[in-house]
Amino acid sequence: MPGVPAAPDMSSTQPRPVYVIGAGPGGLAVAAALRARGVRAVVVEKSDGVGASWRGHYARLHLHTTRRLSALPGLAIPRRFGRWVSRDDVVRYLEKYAEFHELELVTGVEVTRIERAPAAADAGDGAGDGGGAAAGEGPGWLLHASGGRVLAGRAVVVATGFNHTPRLPDWPGRDTYTGALAHASAYRDPKPYEGRDVLVVGAGNTGAEIAVDLAEGGAARVRLAVRTAPHIVRRSTAGWPAQRTGILVRRLPVRLVDRLGALTAKVSVPDLTAYGLPRPESGLYSRVRQGAIPVQDVGLIAAVRAGTVEPVAAVEAFDGAEVVLADGSRITPDAVVAATGYRRGLEGLIGHLDVLDERGRPLAHGRRTPAQAPGLYFTGFTNPISGMFREMALDAEKIAKALARRLGVRAEARRAAAHLPNTGLRPVDPPA
């Protein structure tokens, strides 16, 4: 690539790479940070390109975090993408990121199971993988992949994404519903719903934004089923983004942040109780610690006040053409869009390693590696108030530093990588 020095050839000194599973922002960031430290990393992606989950999101979606605070290590997001980067521009940025950092990327290959490599695999003559493990490295890992492939890695970073497997509740009578039922992961734009009565289930950021999109896009009626009233925050107030507040308060005591959040909401967010959307009873940061991120207002407040989005009770069951709500009422929407979240989907991949909690989340994250699975790292499995892209960028540097130390990467390898223009967290402006 013009203007970018050639990457150092690390394949001879590091025949077994670190495998990074997933070519989303988290995986790409880790691979770039590892490469900058002289560690060979290969990104394995089951789809045919980077940023697959972003390509599949609805068209209206923009980052809720600012462009400046969402850049990955070593490459700034172009100024022309605006303050709130669109879905398509996120994909363009990820494509440029992989190209700019000259990442080793294998697409169309799905890793289905990860196992510890037998110690004997590193004790022999190294046939097939170029040699044994470095001192202190451990036995390494075997990745079983599509096509019967078995890949041998020095370490593994799992970056398959927070929103991996759509979760659709098994509501009683769901199979009897005669209308159209789809998970929000299948929603792209409001055109198929023009002139129709639509119920959106779930009042998180996705459900709130899809409801507004439908109301503005020609749906005849839009209702939003709410089980727990969400905290709503302005995306930006007087030019100050909510993300910066999240960064400032995330290490403060939970009770203090709850009180500050309640005061801020009274000043900046109107009381929507009369419209069926009361203020939450639990504190904002208490909810965040439980995994519920506040809803950033991108039109929901105005739509609820105008009556174009109508909050209703949670869905309890389906009965033919009817949807039964928690307050006992019944409605007959033409279509239901279930913004009911995702599962991490890690059980088949690593469930046998005893590294997941009862909710299927990794027990360790970032630079920490599970005691029972040394050399296995995770990134992108939290949803922090300070911004997911920002935290993945920070995690990438921490993981790379920890792995380089663990693998005993030689000083000459680090020096060979040091000439590259893409090292460190300092953003580098992309080439024109």
PyMOL commands that set and color helices and strands:
alter all, ss='L'
color gray80, all
select helices_A, chain A and resi 25-36+52-55+79-81+87-100+119-122+146-148+174-176+184-186+191-193+205-216+242-249+254-268+273-275+284-289+300-306+347-353+388-407+411-417
alter helices_A, ss='H'
color red, helices_A
select strands_A, chain A and resi 18-21+41-45+104-107+111-116+141-145+149-153+155-158+165-166+180-183+197-201+221-226+232-234+236-237+240-241+295-297+310-313+315-319+322-325+330-331+335-338+342-343+376-378
alter strands_A, ss='S'
color yellow, strands_A
deselect
rebuild
show_as cartoon
